[in-house]
Amino acid sequence: MTTPLIQAIGLNTHYGQSHILRGIDFTVGQGQTIGLMGRNGMGKTTLLKSIMGIVKPSGGGVLIKGKPMTGANPYEVARQGIAYVPEGRGIFGNLSVKENLVMAARPGTRGQRDWTYERVLETFPRLAERLGHGGQQLSGGEQQMLTIGRALMTNPDVLILDEATEGLAPLIARDIWRICGLIRESGISSIIVDKAWKQVTQITDRNVILVKGEVVFEGSSDELLSRPELLEQYLGV
């Protein structure tokens, strides 16, 4: 059996006295696209930050490709081929589109250079039209494209996308979902957090629903869609 790219085992995370994650088991395998779902405040972003080392877990463990990485620094996790697109995007507003992309360019952990500067611009034609623009001059949708494009320039093994389309116009959101599909086809594993469960389930292999820091459902898109009561109960559909 192939070693998972990401494995959280019995993960607990606190913010001060608040117990946010409660014994979570979570796995991402090679080439898998995972939907991470749940209402606001249920622990989704905390789980991602605990995996990335941005928040230090208080119990349990995180393995990246079988290597213990619990509480490692974010840059150490990133060097293992994990790219993180945070909610809020985090682009460098004082750098141009081109500079944002080029500064991130590097081969992947296996020396792969599948995602080149040219391929990113081909995938995101809007960015190609705005190469000289500063990051702060872009619309929200363009900033999201730039953040995803920058993550792809690192040739990651796993792409983590937190709130993929939140606040974006429907036309832009549709483009982001198209790009998520392309990323899946390219063989990169991904974790996608978004409230648009219909779009998420169209491209995911497996979906995990969190409620108050615990996993209440894990299964395929078909399994989830066949149980509308779960959608209603846990996602407020």
N, C-alpha and C positions, 0 to 999 in steps of 0.2 A: 504494500500500500504506500502511495506517495506521501511524503511528509507534507503536512499543511503549510501554506505560506504564512498564515497567521493563525495562532491558536491561543485563545484566552481560556484559562482553566480556573474555575472557582473564583472569578475576579470580584474583589470588593474594593470600592472606592468611597472615601468620605470627603466632604467639604466641611472642615471643622467638625462639629457634632452631628452633622447631617449625613446619614448613611445612604448614598446615592445608588451605587451598584451593589447587588446582593447575590454573590455567588454565581456570576454569569459564566457560562461556557459558550464559546463562540469560535467558529472555525471558518477559514477561507482557504479553499483548495486551489490547485493550479487551474487557471482558465475559468474560474467560477465568477459569476456576477451575483452578489448577495444584496437583497433589499433589506435595509434596517428601518423598521417602522415603529410607530407609536406616537401618541399625542405629545405635545410640548411638555417638557419637564419630566419625561419618563426615563432619561438616562442615555439617550442615543449619542449625543455629543460627548458626554462624559466617557462613554465606552470608547469612542474614537480617540479622545484625548489620552485616555489611559493606555491604549495600545501604542500611541505615538510617543508616550513619555512626557507629554505636556502636563499631565496630571499624574502624580505618583499614586499607584494603587496601595491600599492599606492591607490587602490580603490577596491570596491567589497568585497566579502567574501569567506572564505573557511570553509566548515562544514565537520567534520569527524564523521560519524555515528550520524549526527544531532547536534553535539556539535560544537559551534563556535571555530575555531582554526586559524583564520586569523592572520598571523604574529607570530604564536607560535614558540617556539624553535624547531629545528629538532628532538631533543630527545623526546620532548613531543608528536610530531606527531607519531614518531616511537612507542611510548608506547601505542598508540591507535591501533596498529596492522598493521602499514604501513611499508613495507620493501622496501628500495630503492637501486637498483643496478645502480650506475651512469655510465655515459660514462667515460671510463678511469679506471673503475673497483674499484680502491681504496682498494686493499687488503693490508695487512701488510706484506711487503716484508721480514722483519726481523723475522717473525714468521713462523713456519712450517705449512704445510697444515693442520695437525691435530690441531695445536694450533689456527689457523684461524677459524676452524669450532667449536671447543669446547668452545672458548671464547664467541661465539654468542648464545650458546644453552640456550633456556628458553621456558617455556610453553607460549601458545598464550593467547589472551585476555579472552578467555572462558575456560582457563585451558587446552586446547588441546595440546597434544604432538604427533601429527601425524607424524611430520618429526623429527625422531631421527637421531643420528649420524650414526647408522647402515643403516637406510633407505637412507640417503644422499649418503653414499658410495656405496650402491647397485645401486642407480640411476646414480652415476658418477663413474663407475669402474676405470677410469683413475686416479681419485684422490686417490682411495684405493691403487693404485700402488706407490703413491708418498707421502705418509703420512709424511715421515721424511724430505722431500725436503722443502727448504725455499720458500716463495712466489715468490721471485725474480728469482728463478731457473726454474719456470714454463714457458711453452710457452704461447702465448696470449690466445689461446683457453682454455688451462688448467686454466689460471687465471680467465677467464670468468666463467668456470664451478665452480671454487672455490667461486667466488663472489656470484653466484646464490645459491650454496649449503649453504654458510654462511647465506644468507638471509632466506633460508628455515628453518634453524636451529632455527630461532626466531618464527616459527609457525605463520606466518603472516595471516591476513585476506585479505590483498592486497599486491601483489608484483609488483613493478614498475621497468621496465627493459628498460633502455635508450640505444639505439644502440645495440640491442641484439647480432648481428653477424658482426658488422663492422670490417673489416680488418682480418676476420678469413678465413682460408682455407675452401673450399666448404665442405669437409668431416666433419670438426669440426662444421661448420655452420649447417649442416644437423642434427648433434647430438644435438645442442642447440635447434633447432626447435622441435625435438622429446621430449626433456625435457619440453619445453613450453607446448606441448600437454599433458604431464603427469601432469603438474601443474594444467592445466585447469581441467583435469579429477578428480583431488584430491579435487576440490571445491574451491580452492583459486582464488579470483578475481585477474585480472592482467591488467596492462597497458603496451603495448608493442610498443616501437618506433624502427623502422628499415626501411631501404630503400627497402628491399626485399618484396614489396607489395604482390607478389603472395603467398609467404609463410605466411605472416601476415594474409591475408584474409582467409587462410585455417583454421585458428584456432580462429578467432575473432567472437564475436557476433555482434559487432558494430564497425564502423570506423569513426574517426573524422579527417578531413583535415584542417590544419591551413594555411592561407596565410596572411603574414604581421600582425600576431597577432590576426587574426579574424577567426572564424569558417566559412568555405565556404561550407562544406558538413558534414552531419552526417547521417549515415544509415548503414544498414546491408551489409555484404560482397556481397551478391547477388545483392543488389541495386547498389553498387559501380562497380562491375564487369560488370553490364549491361549497364554502361555508360562510355565506353572507352574514350570518349572525355574529361571526368573529369581527368582520369588517365594521359592523355597526357598533359592537360592544367596545372594541379596542381602538378603532380609528375614527369613530364618530361619523360614519358614512350615513 
